[in-house]
Amino acid sequence: NAAIYFAHPYASWERGTNENTNGLIRQYFPKGTDFNQVTNDQIKQAMDRLNNRPRKTRGNKSPNELFWGQQVDLLAA
């Protein structure tokens, strides 16, 4: 019974979180990257860094902290 909404084509302001996340991913994989040449380890490393990166808009908690409800040891990352 969840409502589903679709953003309009070429309306990036309707997908703020998505556009921000794309920008963060582009720090690791610039535009034009051939993903056939990217290893699973490189993807996992980028994913781990992004999911453990504190976000100002979330009270300086990382996505993993919010999802799992626990403090992440940033020195272990």
N, CA, C and O atoms as CSV, one atom per row, in Angstrom:
chain,resi,resn,atom,element,x,y,z
A,1,ASN,N,N,0.811,-1.206,0.000
A,1,ASN,CA,C,0.000,0.000,0.000
A,1,ASN,C,C,0.850,1.265,0.000
A,1,ASN,O,O,0.369,2.332,0.379
A,2,ALA,N,N,2.097,1.157,-0.417
A,2,ALA,CA,C,2.990,2.321,-0.447
A,2,ALA,C,C,2.740,3.132,-1.714
A,2,ALA,O,O,2.546,2.583,-2.799
A,3,ALA,N,N,2.752,4.442,-1.547
A,3,ALA,CA,C,2.605,5.328,-2.701
A,3,ALA,C,C,3.916,5.343,-3.483
A,3,ALA,O,O,4.997,5.327,-2.893
A,4,ILE,N,N,3.819,5.375,-4.793
A,4,ILE,CA,C,4.995,5.411,-5.660
A,4,ILE,C,C,4.941,6.689,-6.473
A,4,ILE,O,O,3.909,7.029,-7.051
A,5,TYR,N,N,6.056,7.390,-6.512
A,5,TYR,CA,C,6.151,8.630,-7.265
A,5,TYR,C,C,7.298,8.526,-8.260
A,5,TYR,O,O,8.340,7.954,-7.942
A,6,PHE,N,N,7.121,9.064,-9.444
A,6,PHE,CA,C,8.166,9.083,-10.454
A,6,PHE,C,C,8.525,10.529,-10.762
A,6,PHE,O,O,7.648,11.378,-10.921
A,7,ALA,N,N,9.814,10.796,-10.844
A,7,ALA,CA,C,10.271,12.142,-11.200
A,7,ALA,C,C,10.070,12.351,-12.699
A,7,ALA,O,O,10.089,11.404,-13.486
A,8,HIS,N,N,9.878,13.603,-13.066
A,8,HIS,CA,C,9.725,13.947,-14.476
A,8,HIS,C,C,11.086,13.899,-15.173
A,8,HIS,O,O,12.109,14.189,-14.553
A,9,PRO,N,N,11.103,13.536,-16.452
A,9,PRO,CA,C,12.377,13.529,-17.188
A,9,PRO,C,C,13.022,14.918,-17.167
A,9,PRO,O,O,12.338,15.933,-17.297
A,10,TYR,N,N,14.331,14.948,-17.004
A,10,TYR,CA,C,15.129,16.178,-17.016
A,10,TYR,C,C,14.775,17.133,-15.882
A,10,TYR,O,O,15.025,18.334,-15.987
A,11,ALA,N,N,14.198,16.615,-14.799
A,11,ALA,CA,C,13.848,17.443,-13.645
A,11,ALA,C,C,14.703,16.990,-12.457
A,11,ALA,O,O,14.205,16.369,-11.518
A,12,SER,N,N,16.001,17.314,-12.518
A,12,SER,CA,C,16.924,16.828,-11.490
A,12,SER,C,C,16.559,17.325,-10.096
A,12,SER,O,O,16.882,16.660,-9.113
A,13,TRP,N,N,15.900,18.467,-9.982
A,13,TRP,CA,C,15.524,19.003,-8.669
A,13,TRP,C,C,14.497,18.112,-7.970
A,13,TRP,O,O,14.284,18.252,-6.766
A,14,GLU,N,N,13.866,17.211,-8.695
A,14,GLU,CA,C,12.910,16.283,-8.092
A,14,GLU,C,C,13.600,15.040,-7.535
A,14,GLU,O,O,12.963,14.202,-6.897
A,15,ARG,N,N,14.890,14.927,-7.777
A,15,ARG,CA,C,15.642,13.745,-7.332
A,15,ARG,C,C,16.914,14.179,-6.608
A,15,ARG,O,O,18.005,13.717,-6.942
A,16,GLY,N,N,16.784,15.039,-5.646
A,16,GLY,CA,C,17.944,15.604,-4.965
A,16,GLY,C,C,18.891,14.576,-4.386
A,16,GLY,O,O,20.099,14.651,-4.614
A,17,THR,N,N,18.369,13.621,-3.646
A,17,THR,CA,C,19.228,12.611,-3.034
A,17,THR,C,C,19.923,11.780,-4.095
A,17,THR,O,O,21.104,11.461,-3.960
A,18,ASN,N,N,19.205,11.430,-5.146
A,18,ASN,CA,C,19.792,10.649,-6.229
A,18,ASN,C,C,20.913,11.418,-6.917
A,18,ASN,O,O,21.978,10.859,-7.179
A,19,GLU,N,N,20.684,12.691,-7.212
A,19,GLU,CA,C,21.697,13.502,-7.884
A,19,GLU,C,C,22.921,13.704,-6.995
A,19,GLU,O,O,24.050,13.682,-7.485
A,20,ASN,N,N,22.710,13.898,-5.698
A,20,ASN,CA,C,23.822,14.044,-4.767
A,20,ASN,C,C,24.642,12.756,-4.704
A,20,ASN,O,O,25.872,12.793,-4.728
A,21,THR,N,N,23.958,11.628,-4.622
A,21,THR,CA,C,24.652,10.343,-4.571
A,21,THR,C,C,25.442,10.094,-5.852
A,21,THR,O,O,26.561,9.582,-5.799
A,22,ASN,N,N,24.874,10.448,-6.995
A,22,ASN,CA,C,25.612,10.311,-8.257
A,22,ASN,C,C,26.908,11.114,-8.212
A,22,ASN,O,O,27.947,10.642,-8.672
A,23,GLY,N,N,26.850,12.321,-7.660
A,23,GLY,CA,C,28.045,13.151,-7.541
A,23,GLY,C,C,29.091,12.518,-6.641
A,23,GLY,O,O,30.284,12.582,-6.937
A,24,LEU,N,N,28.656,11.905,-5.543
A,24,LEU,CA,C,29.588,11.228,-4.637
A,24,LEU,C,C,30.228,10.021,-5.322
A,24,LEU,O,O,31.425,9.779,-5.164
A,25,ILE,N,N,29.444,9.273,-6.072
A,25,ILE,CA,C,29.972,8.109,-6.788
A,25,ILE,C,C,30.975,8.548,-7.849
A,25,ILE,O,O,31.963,7.854,-8.090
A,26,ARG,N,N,30.733,9.689,-8.483
A,26,ARG,CA,C,31.631,10.195,-9.520
A,26,ARG,C,C,33.009,10.560,-8.955
A,26,ARG,O,O,33.968,10.680,-9.717
A,27,GLN,N,N,33.123,10.739,-7.641
A,27,GLN,CA,C,34.437,10.969,-7.043
A,27,GLN,C,C,35.322,9.734,-7.204
A,27,GLN,O,O,36.544,9.846,-7.292
A,28,TYR,N,N,34.702,8.569,-7.241
A,28,TYR,CA,C,35.441,7.317,-7.361
A,28,TYR,C,C,35.478,6.800,-8.798
A,28,TYR,O,O,36.449,6.167,-9.214
A,29,PHE,N,N,34.422,7.072,-9.545
A,29,PHE,CA,C,34.315,6.604,-10.926
A,29,PHE,C,C,33.885,7.780,-11.800
A,29,PHE,O,O,32.690,8.010,-11.988
A,30,PRO,N,N,34.861,8.529,-12.336
A,30,PRO,CA,C,34.531,9.710,-13.140
A,30,PRO,C,C,33.680,9.366,-14.357
A,30,PRO,O,O,33.664,8.226,-14.822
A,31,LYS,N,N,32.984,10.360,-14.854
A,31,LYS,CA,C,32.160,10.186,-16.042
A,31,LYS,C,C,33.025,9.623,-17.170
A,31,LYS,O,O,34.149,10.077,-17.384
A,32,GLY,N,N,32.506,8.653,-17.872
A,32,GLY,CA,C,33.257,8.020,-18.942
A,32,GLY,C,C,33.993,6.769,-18.507
A,32,GLY,O,O,34.641,6.118,-19.327
A,33,THR,N,N,33.905,6.415,-17.212
A,33,THR,CA,C,34.570,5.214,-16.718
A,33,THR,C,C,34.001,3.989,-17.426
A,33,THR,O,O,32.786,3.848,-17.560
A,34,ASP,N,N,34.883,3.113,-17.875
A,34,ASP,CA,C,34.474,1.849,-18.473
A,34,ASP,C,C,34.292,0.839,-17.339
A,34,ASP,O,O,35.268,0.318,-16.798
A,35,PHE,N,N,33.045,0.570,-16.988
A,35,PHE,CA,C,32.775,-0.297,-15.848
A,35,PHE,C,C,33.114,-1.758,-16.131
A,35,PHE,O,O,33.107,-2.581,-15.216
A,36,ASN,N,N,33.408,-2.084,-17.377
A,36,ASN,CA,C,33.908,-3.424,-17.672
A,36,ASN,C,C,35.323,-3.590,-17.133
A,36,ASN,O,O,35.792,-4.715,-16.956
A,37,GLN,N,N,36.005,-2.479,-16.870
A,37,GLN,CA,C,37.373,-2.509,-16.356
A,37,GLN,C,C,37.441,-2.317,-14.835
A,37,GLN,O,O,38.519,-2.407,-14.249
A,38,VAL,N,N,36.312,-2.057,-14.205
A,38,VAL,CA,C,36.258,-1.834,-12.756
A,38,VAL,C,C,36.046,-3.173,-12.057
A,38,VAL,O,O,35.166,-3.950,-12.425
A,39,THR,N,N,36.869,-3.425,-11.044
A,39,THR,CA,C,36.764,-4.702,-10.322
A,39,THR,C,C,35.708,-4.622,-9.218
A,39,THR,O,O,35.321,-3.539,-8.780
A,40,ASN,N,N,35.263,-5.781,-8.791
A,40,ASN,CA,C,34.317,-5.835,-7.668
A,40,ASN,C,C,34.936,-5.247,-6.409
A,40,ASN,O,O,34.238,-4.626,-5.607
A,41,ASP,N,N,36.241,-5.435,-6.227
A,41,ASP,CA,C,36.921,-4.868,-5.054
A,41,ASP,C,C,36.896,-3.340,-5.084
A,41,ASP,O,O,36.718,-2.707,-4.043
A,42,GLN,N,N,37.071,-2.740,-6.265
A,42,GLN,CA,C,37.015,-1.280,-6.382
A,42,GLN,C,C,35.609,-0.771,-6.063
A,42,GLN,O,O,35.454,0.255,-5.400
A,43,ILE,N,N,34.604,-1.472,-6.525
A,43,ILE,CA,C,33.217,-1.083,-6.239
A,43,ILE,C,C,32.936,-1.219,-4.751
A,43,ILE,O,O,32.320,-0.337,-4.153
A,44,LYS,N,N,33.381,-2.314,-4.148
A,44,LYS,CA,C,33.160,-2.517,-2.712
A,44,LYS,C,C,33.863,-1.444,-1.886
A,44,LYS,O,O,33.306,-0.953,-0.904
A,45,GLN,N,N,35.085,-1.079,-2.280
A,45,GLN,CA,C,35.818,-0.046,-1.553
A,45,GLN,C,C,35.070,1.289,-1.609
A,45,GLN,O,O,34.921,1.957,-0.586
A,46,ALA,N,N,34.601,1.678,-2.791
A,46,ALA,CA,C,33.845,2.928,-2.924
A,46,ALA,C,C,32.546,2.855,-2.115
A,46,ALA,O,O,32.176,3.819,-1.444
A,47,MET,N,N,31.867,1.729,-2.179
A,47,MET,CA,C,30.616,1.551,-1.445
A,47,MET,C,C,30.848,1.653,0.063
A,47,MET,O,O,30.091,2.317,0.771
A,48,ASP,N,N,31.898,0.992,0.545
A,48,ASP,CA,C,32.199,1.051,1.981
A,48,ASP,C,C,32.532,2.470,2.425
A,48,ASP,O,O,32.076,2.915,3.478
A,49,ARG,N,N,33.323,3.181,1.628
A,49,ARG,CA,C,33.682,4.558,1.987
A,49,ARG,C,C,32.451,5.461,2.010
A,49,ARG,O,O,32.289,6.262,2.931
A,50,LEU,N,N,31.588,5.340,1.011
A,50,LEU,CA,C,30.394,6.186,0.967
A,50,LEU,C,C,29.418,5.849,2.092
A,50,LEU,O,O,28.813,6.747,2.677
A,51,ASN,N,N,29.263,4.567,2.397
A,51,ASN,CA,C,28.317,4.168,3.440
A,51,ASN,C,C,28.824,4.446,4.847
A,51,ASN,O,O,28.046,4.436,5.801
A,52,ASN,N,N,30.126,4.694,4.983
A,52,ASN,CA,C,30.681,5.022,6.297
A,52,ASN,C,C,31.058,6.491,6.416
A,52,ASN,O,O,31.650,6.897,7.416
A,53,ARG,N,N,30.727,7.283,5.422
A,53,ARG,CA,C,31.042,8.715,5.405
A,53,ARG,C,C,29.962,9.495,6.157
A,53,ARG,O,O,28.788,9.424,5.794
A,54,PRO,N,N,30.341,10.235,7.195
A,54,PRO,CA,C,29.351,11.032,7.934
A,54,PRO,C,C,28.696,12.072,7.023
A,54,PRO,O,O,29.352,12.639,6.148
A,55,ARG,N,N,27.409,12.316,7.231
A,55,ARG,CA,C,26.655,13.279,6.425
A,55,ARG,C,C,26.156,14.405,7.317
A,55,ARG,O,O,25.500,14.170,8.332
A,56,LYS,N,N,26.474,15.615,6.927
A,56,LYS,CA,C,26.084,16.794,7.700
A,56,LYS,C,C,24.565,16.847,7.894
A,56,LYS,O,O,24.078,17.194,8.970
A,57,THR,N,N,23.825,16.496,6.830
A,57,THR,CA,C,22.362,16.566,6.900
A,57,THR,C,C,21.755,15.486,7.783
A,57,THR,O,O,20.551,15.496,8.040
A,58,ARG,N,N,22.572,14.567,8.243
A,58,ARG,CA,C,22.087,13.481,9.106
A,58,ARG,C,C,22.740,13.523,10.472
A,58,ARG,O,O,22.946,12.487,11.104
A,59,GLY,N,N,23.069,14.733,10.931
A,59,GLY,CA,C,23.661,14.888,12.249
A,59,GLY,C,C,25.048,14.278,12.348
A,59,GLY,O,O,25.440,13.776,13.401
A,60,ASN,N,N,25.786,14.322,11.252
A,60,ASN,CA,C,27.138,13.758,11.162
A,60,ASN,C,C,27.177,12.263,11.422
A,60,ASN,O,O,28.182,11.730,11.893
A,61,LYS,N,N,26.081,11.593,11.113
A,61,LYS,CA,C,26.045,10.136,11.170
A,61,LYS,C,C,26.176,9.602,9.742
A,61,LYS,O,O,25.743,10.233,8.777
A,62,SER,N,N,26.776,8.438,9.642
A,62,SER,CA,C,26.938,7.810,8.331
A,62,SER,C,C,25.666,7.025,7.979
A,62,SER,O,O,24.868,6.712,8.863
A,63,PRO,N,N,25.478,6.709,6.694
A,63,PRO,CA,C,24.343,5.862,6.327
A,63,PRO,C,C,24.344,4.526,7.082
A,63,PRO,O,O,23.285,4.043,7.484
A,64,ASN,N,N,25.520,3.931,7.274
A,64,ASN,CA,C,25.570,2.665,8.021
A,64,ASN,C,C,25.139,2.850,9.466
A,64,ASN,O,O,24.437,2.004,10.019
A,65,GLU,N,N,25.552,3.951,10.079
A,65,GLU,CA,C,25.139,4.210,11.470
A,65,GLU,C,C,23.624,4.335,11.559
A,65,GLU,O,O,23.004,3.811,12.484
A,66,LEU,N,N,23.040,5.027,10.604
A,66,LEU,CA,C,21.589,5.203,10.629
A,66,LEU,C,C,20.869,3.887,10.347
A,66,LEU,O,O,19.860,3.577,10.979
A,67,PHE,N,N,21.387,3.124,9.403
A,67,PHE,CA,C,20.738,1.863,9.043
A,67,PHE,C,C,20.851,0.828,10.159
A,67,PHE,O,O,19.868,0.181,10.521
A,68,TRP,N,N,22.052,0.680,10.696
A,68,TRP,CA,C,22.285,-0.339,11.710
A,68,TRP,C,C,22.036,0.163,13.129
A,68,TRP,O,O,21.944,-0.639,14.059
A,69,GLY,N,N,21.926,1.486,13.311
A,69,GLY,CA,C,21.654,2.038,14.630
A,69,GLY,C,C,22.808,1.924,15.586
A,69,GLY,O,O,22.611,1.755,16.790
A,70,GLN,N,N,24.027,2.014,15.056
A,70,GLN,CA,C,25.203,1.908,15.927
A,70,GLN,C,C,26.306,2.826,15.421
A,70,GLN,O,O,26.312,3.233,14.260
A,71,GLN,N,N,27.230,3.142,16.307
A,71,GLN,CA,C,28.372,3.978,15.977
A,71,GLN,C,C,29.375,3.174,15.151
A,71,GLN,O,O,29.661,2.020,15.470
A,72,VAL,N,N,29.909,3.782,14.089
A,72,VAL,CA,C,30.907,3.126,13.247
A,72,VAL,C,C,32.290,3.611,13.658
A,72,VAL,O,O,32.503,4.809,13.846
A,73,ASP,N,N,33.225,2.686,13.797
A,73,ASP,CA,C,34.603,3.031,14.133
A,73,ASP,C,C,35.292,3.488,12.851
A,73,ASP,O,O,35.667,2.659,12.021
A,74,LEU,N,N,35.462,4.799,12.682
A,74,LEU,CA,C,36.025,5.347,11.453
A,74,LEU,C,C,37.493,4.987,11.289
A,74,LEU,O,O,37.999,5.005,10.167
A,75,LEU,N,N,38.187,4.663,12.360
A,75,LEU,CA,C,39.591,4.271,12.254
A,75,LEU,C,C,39.737,2.876,11.650
A,75,LEU,O,O,40.789,2.547,11.101
A,76,ALA,N,N,38.709,2.069,11.744
A,76,ALA,CA,C,38.784,0.715,11.210
A,76,ALA,C,C,38.528,0.685,9.710
A,76,ALA,O,O,38.858,-0.297,9.045
A,77,ALA,N,N,37.946,1.745,9.175
A,77,ALA,CA,C,37.578,1.770,7.747
A,77,ALA,C,C,38.748,1.912,6.831
A,77,ALA,O,O,38.577,1.946,5.612
